[in-house]
Amino acid sequence: MNTTKYKISILIPVYNEEETLAHCIQEAKEAIFQSKLKANIIVINNNSQDKSVEIANSKKVNVIHNKNKGY
């Protein structure tokens, strides 16, 4: 279990967002770096049928699966 204390969490709800997700995650990582805050990024997958989950995993962010379709 990760016991790191974060000051903020950035939540990104996702439903079939493979075209924009990598960019959004990169923007969030840059904001975290520039702010020097202890923060994490959580992608909340809402039953995506595309490669959104694969992209989130490749960017090494936390992924939570929500079985409900859509936001």
N, C-alpha and C positions, 0 to 999 in steps of 0.2 A: 504494500500500500504506500502510495506517495504521501509523505507527511509534510511536504513543502507548504509554507504559509503564503498564500497569495493575497494581495491587496484587492485585486479585481479579477473578474472572469469576463471574457468576451464571449458572448453566446451568438452563434450563427445558425439560425434555423435553415434547414435545407430540404428542398423537394425538387429533385431533378435540376440541379444547378451546376452541372459539369462544365458548362462554358464559362462561368464566372467565379466558381469557388476558389480556385487556386489564386486568382488575383485578390480576392477578399481576404484570404488567409495571409497572403504576403503583406498586404496593407496593414492588417492587424499586427503582424509580427514587427513590422517597421515602427508602428506607433508604440508598441511595448518597448522596443529597443531605445527609441528616442526619449521616451518618458522616464526610462530607468526604473519603472515600477516592477514589482514582482507580480506577474500576471500570467494567466493561462487562457488558452483558446479552447472552447468546447463547441463542436459541431453537433447539432441536434438533427439527426436524419429522420425525416418524416416519411418513411417508406419509399424512398427514391428508387426508381427503376433504371437509372443510368449509372454512370461511373462516379457519382458524387462521393460515395463512401471510400472507394479506392483512392480518389484524389485526397481526401481528408487524411486517410491513413498514411499516404506517401508523404504528406506534409508534417507528419508526426504531431498531430493535435488529437485531443481526446474526442471520441465519438460516442454519442449516446443515441440509441435507437428507440424511436417512438413509432409504434405500429400503426398509429392513426394516419391516414392519408391526408396530405396537405398541412397547412400551418394551423 
